[in-house]
Amino acid sequence: VKNVHFHEIGAVDTIVDVAGICLCLEYLGVDRILFSKLVDGHGTVSTRHGIMPVPVPAVAKLCEGYELEIIDVESELLTPTGCAVFVALGEQVLSGLAGRIIKTGYGCGDKKFEKHPNALRVFLMETSGNNISGDHVWSLESDMDHISGEIMGDAAGRLMEAGALDVSWCPVFMKKNRPGYRLTVLCSDETRQTCIDLVMLHTRTLGIRMQRMERVIASRETQEAIFYDEPIMEKYCIHKNTSFSKPEYDSMAKLSVKTGKPVIELMEEYVRSRNKLKE
């Protein structure tokens, strides 16, 4: 992009809005911004570029991957500036929010609606680290008694290629005492619909159960280490006051071929060597 033209975003009120929000967040010492479901109206709105549908194109683009509800109000309720602030600075939390409310603030607009207040409510909250998980996933489940091992493997491969976080099959007993399998797919908001479509298409299941799950993820990084005079990759993990490292399987598998030792023996030896270094 060679030439960038600032239209509404270059207006004084927009600059004041964004700068003012950032100053307030800095002044209050806010660590995280969490927002619930985004809400917009319907109809059209007049802009410098003509008549636009609501949600306007900029808002529709910014909301990709987020939960958005269109309510029965013929007006623009979510502006590009407001939406950009949410998406750029915050994270969406649809459930599981808990904490102590310190202050409550309201911002009201000039428009008047028949059934809905034209107001934005903000909570300044104090939370413990255990109340809000830093991440969430979707769990998709389906029980099947009609599927073969070949199809199960094919479906799992396609799901992983499409961005699923994990795919597993577990044997279960179903109705009429039929042995079957339970498919569990873990995926993100962005890949949920794709994974649903793939499960329906490649397994011919009749239904899928879904639930949104919070999860805790240990801080981790991959780093290089030397073992048997060979470079290997290890994963270093930290959670609170606990830290540990483990070698990557692929590195150990290659080293097993070179040394002739079993992978499990190499892993045990590696852990012992790391423990000695800590001492």
C-alpha positions as CSV (number, residue, x, y, z in Angstrom):
1,V,0.0,0.0,0.0
2,K,1.7,3.2,-1.2
3,N,-0.9,5.8,-0.3
4,V,-3.0,5.7,2.9
5,H,-5.9,8.1,3.2
6,F,-7.3,8.8,6.6
7,H,-11.0,9.6,6.3
8,E,-13.2,9.4,9.4
9,I,-10.3,8.0,11.4
10,G,-8.4,11.2,10.7
11,A,-11.2,13.4,12.2
12,V,-10.4,15.3,15.4
13,D,-13.2,13.6,17.4
14,T,-11.9,10.1,16.5
15,I,-8.3,11.0,17.5
16,V,-9.5,12.4,20.8
17,D,-11.6,9.3,21.4
18,V,-8.7,6.9,20.9
19,A,-6.1,9.0,22.7
20,G,-8.5,9.6,25.6
21,I,-9.2,5.9,26.0
22,C,-5.5,5.1,26.0
23,L,-4.8,7.8,28.6
24,C,-7.6,6.6,30.8
25,L,-6.4,3.0,30.7
26,E,-2.9,4.1,31.6
27,Y,-4.1,6.3,34.4
28,L,-6.3,3.5,35.9
29,G,-3.5,0.9,35.5
30,V,-5.7,-1.5,33.6
31,D,-4.0,-4.8,32.8
32,R,-6.6,-6.4,30.6
33,I,-9.7,-5.3,28.7
34,L,-12.5,-7.9,28.5
35,F,-15.7,-7.4,26.5
36,S,-18.8,-9.5,26.1
37,K,-20.8,-10.1,22.9
38,L,-20.6,-7.2,20.5
39,V,-24.0,-5.7,19.5
40,D,-25.0,-3.7,16.4
41,G,-28.3,-2.7,14.8
42,H,-29.5,-2.9,11.2
43,G,-30.5,-0.7,8.3
44,T,-28.3,1.9,6.6
45,V,-26.1,4.8,7.6
46,S,-25.0,7.9,5.7
47,T,-21.2,8.4,5.5
48,R,-18.8,10.5,3.5
49,H,-18.7,7.7,0.9
50,G,-22.4,7.4,0.6
51,I,-25.1,5.1,2.1
52,M,-23.7,2.1,3.9
53,P,-25.4,-1.0,5.3
54,V,-25.3,-1.7,9.0
55,P,-23.1,-3.2,10.2
56,V,-20.9,-1.0,8.1
57,P,-18.1,-2.8,6.1
58,A,-15.3,-1.8,8.5
59,V,-17.2,-3.2,11.5
60,A,-18.1,-6.4,9.7
61,K,-14.4,-6.9,8.8
62,L,-13.2,-6.2,12.3
63,C,-15.8,-8.5,13.9
64,E,-14.6,-11.6,11.9
65,G,-13.9,-14.2,14.5
66,Y,-15.9,-12.5,17.3
67,E,-19.5,-13.1,18.5
68,L,-21.7,-10.3,17.1
69,E,-25.5,-10.0,17.7
70,I,-27.7,-7.9,15.4
71,I,-30.7,-6.6,17.4
72,D,-34.0,-5.1,16.3
73,V,-32.8,-1.4,16.3
74,E,-32.7,0.4,13.0
75,S,-29.5,2.3,13.7
76,E,-25.7,2.0,13.8
77,L,-24.8,0.9,17.4
78,L,-21.2,-0.2,16.8
79,T,-18.9,2.3,15.1
80,P,-15.7,1.4,13.4
81,T,-13.7,3.4,16.0
82,G,-15.4,1.6,19.0
83,C,-15.1,-1.8,17.4
84,A,-11.4,-1.2,16.6
85,V,-10.7,-0.3,20.2
86,F,-12.3,-3.5,21.4
87,V,-10.5,-5.7,18.9
88,A,-7.1,-4.1,19.2
89,L,-6.9,-3.7,22.9
90,G,-9.3,-6.3,24.4
91,E,-10.3,-9.9,24.3
92,Q,-13.9,-11.3,24.1
93,V,-15.1,-13.3,27.1
94,L,-18.6,-14.7,26.8
95,S,-18.7,-16.5,30.1
96,G,-16.7,-17.3,33.3
97,L,-16.1,-13.6,34.3
98,A,-15.7,-13.2,38.1
99,G,-14.2,-10.5,40.3
100,R,-14.7,-7.6,42.6
101,I,-16.3,-4.5,41.0
102,I,-14.4,-1.4,42.1
103,K,-16.2,1.2,40.0
104,T,-19.0,1.3,37.3
105,G,-19.0,3.8,34.5
106,Y,-21.6,4.8,31.8
107,G,-21.2,6.6,28.5
108,C,-24.5,7.8,26.9
109,G,-25.2,8.8,23.3
110,D,-27.5,11.5,21.9
111,K,-29.8,9.1,20.0
112,K,-32.9,7.8,21.8
113,F,-34.3,4.3,21.2
114,E,-37.7,3.0,22.1
115,K,-36.7,-0.1,24.0
116,H,-32.9,0.0,24.5
117,P,-30.8,2.5,26.4
118,N,-28.1,4.2,24.3
119,A,-25.4,3.6,26.8
120,L,-22.1,1.8,27.2
121,R,-21.4,0.3,30.6
122,V,-17.8,-0.3,31.9
123,F,-16.7,-2.1,35.0
124,L,-13.4,-1.5,36.7
125,M,-12.7,-4.9,38.3
126,E,-10.2,-6.6,40.4
127,T,-9.7,-10.3,39.7
128,S,-7.6,-13.1,40.9
129,G,-5.5,-15.0,38.4
130,N,-7.7,-18.1,38.9
131,N,-11.0,-16.5,37.9
132,I,-10.3,-15.8,34.3
133,S,-8.4,-18.2,32.0
134,G,-6.2,-16.7,29.4
135,D,-7.6,-18.8,26.7
136,H,-10.5,-20.9,25.6
137,V,-11.3,-23.7,23.1
138,W,-14.3,-25.3,21.6
139,S,-14.9,-29.0,22.2
140,L,-16.9,-30.8,19.5
141,E,-18.1,-34.3,20.2
142,S,-20.0,-36.9,18.3
143,D,-20.6,-40.6,18.9
144,M,-20.7,-43.0,15.9
145,D,-21.2,-46.7,15.4
146,H,-21.1,-46.8,11.7
147,I,-17.6,-45.7,10.9
148,S,-14.5,-47.7,9.9
149,G,-10.9,-47.2,11.0
150,E,-9.9,-45.9,7.5
151,I,-12.5,-43.2,7.6
152,M,-11.6,-42.3,11.2
153,G,-8.0,-41.8,10.2
154,D,-8.9,-39.8,7.1
155,A,-11.3,-37.5,9.1
156,A,-8.7,-36.9,11.8
157,G,-6.1,-36.0,9.3
158,R,-8.3,-33.5,7.5
159,L,-9.3,-31.9,10.7
160,M,-5.7,-31.4,11.8
161,E,-4.8,-29.9,8.4
162,A,-7.8,-27.5,8.7
163,G,-6.4,-26.1,12.0
164,A,-7.9,-28.2,14.7
165,L,-5.9,-28.1,17.9
166,D,-6.4,-31.8,18.7
167,V,-8.4,-34.7,17.5
168,S,-9.1,-38.0,19.4
169,W,-11.2,-41.1,19.1
170,C,-12.3,-43.0,22.2
171,P,-14.2,-46.4,22.2
172,V,-17.7,-46.2,23.8
173,F,-20.8,-48.3,24.1
174,M,-23.8,-46.7,22.5
175,K,-27.6,-47.4,22.4
176,K,-28.6,-51.0,21.7
177,N,-25.3,-52.1,23.3
178,R,-23.4,-51.2,20.0
179,P,-19.7,-50.6,20.3
180,G,-18.8,-47.3,18.7
181,Y,-16.3,-44.4,18.9
182,R,-16.5,-40.9,20.3
183,L,-14.9,-38.2,18.2
184,T,-13.5,-35.2,20.1
185,V,-12.2,-32.2,18.3
186,L,-10.6,-29.2,20.1
187,C,-10.6,-26.0,18.0
188,S,-10.6,-22.2,18.2
189,D,-13.3,-19.7,17.4
190,E,-11.8,-19.1,14.0
191,T,-11.8,-22.8,13.0
192,R,-14.9,-24.0,14.7
193,Q,-17.3,-23.8,11.8
194,T,-14.8,-25.3,9.4
195,C,-14.3,-28.3,11.8
196,I,-18.0,-28.7,12.1
197,D,-18.4,-28.8,8.4
198,L,-15.6,-31.3,8.0
199,V,-17.0,-33.7,10.7
200,M,-20.4,-33.7,9.1
201,L,-19.0,-34.2,5.6
202,H,-16.4,-36.9,6.2
203,T,-18.1,-39.0,8.9
204,R,-21.8,-38.7,8.0
205,T,-22.6,-38.3,11.6
206,L,-26.1,-37.0,12.5
207,G,-25.2,-34.5,15.1
208,I,-22.4,-32.8,17.0
209,R,-22.3,-31.6,20.7
210,M,-20.5,-28.3,21.3
211,Q,-19.2,-26.6,24.4
212,R,-16.9,-23.7,25.0
213,M,-14.2,-24.6,27.6
214,E,-11.7,-22.4,29.5
215,R,-8.1,-23.7,29.6
216,V,-4.9,-22.8,31.4
217,I,-1.7,-22.9,29.3
218,A,1.8,-22.9,30.7
219,S,4.1,-20.4,29.3
220,R,6.5,-22.2,27.0
221,E,9.3,-21.7,24.5
222,T,11.3,-24.0,22.2
223,Q,15.0,-23.8,22.5
224,E,18.1,-25.7,21.2
225,A,20.3,-27.8,23.4
226,I,23.2,-30.1,22.8
227,F,22.9,-33.8,23.7
228,Y,25.3,-36.5,22.5
229,D,27.1,-33.7,20.6
230,E,24.0,-33.3,18.5
231,P,21.6,-30.3,18.5
232,I,18.2,-31.2,19.7
233,M,15.1,-29.1,20.4
234,E,13.6,-29.0,23.8
235,K,10.4,-27.4,25.2
236,Y,10.9,-25.2,28.3
237,C,7.7,-24.6,30.3
238,I,6.9,-22.3,33.2
239,H,3.8,-22.2,35.4
240,K,3.9,-20.0,38.5
241,N,7.0,-21.1,40.5
242,T,7.4,-24.4,38.6
243,S,9.5,-24.9,35.5
244,F,10.5,-28.0,33.6
245,S,11.9,-29.0,30.2
246,K,11.4,-31.9,27.9
247,P,13.0,-32.9,24.6
248,E,11.0,-32.9,21.4
249,Y,10.1,-36.3,20.2
250,D,11.3,-35.7,16.6
251,S,14.8,-34.7,17.9
252,M,15.0,-37.8,20.0
253,A,13.8,-40.1,17.2
254,K,16.6,-38.8,14.9
255,L,19.1,-39.2,17.7
256,S,17.8,-42.8,18.3
257,V,18.6,-43.7,14.7
258,K,22.2,-42.3,15.0
259,T,23.0,-43.9,18.4
260,G,20.9,-47.1,18.2
261,K,19.4,-46.4,21.6
262,P,15.6,-46.6,22.2
263,V,13.8,-43.2,22.3
264,I,12.6,-43.8,25.8
265,E,16.1,-44.5,27.1
266,L,17.4,-41.3,25.5
267,M,14.6,-39.3,27.0
268,E,15.2,-40.7,30.5
269,E,18.9,-40.0,30.1
270,Y,18.3,-36.5,28.9
271,V,16.0,-35.7,32.0
272,R,18.7,-37.1,34.3
273,S,21.4,-34.9,32.7
274,R,19.1,-31.8,33.0
275,N,18.5,-32.5,36.7
276,K,22.2,-32.7,37.3
277,L,22.7,-29.3,35.8
278,K,20.0,-27.8,38.1
279,E,21.9,-29.2,41.1
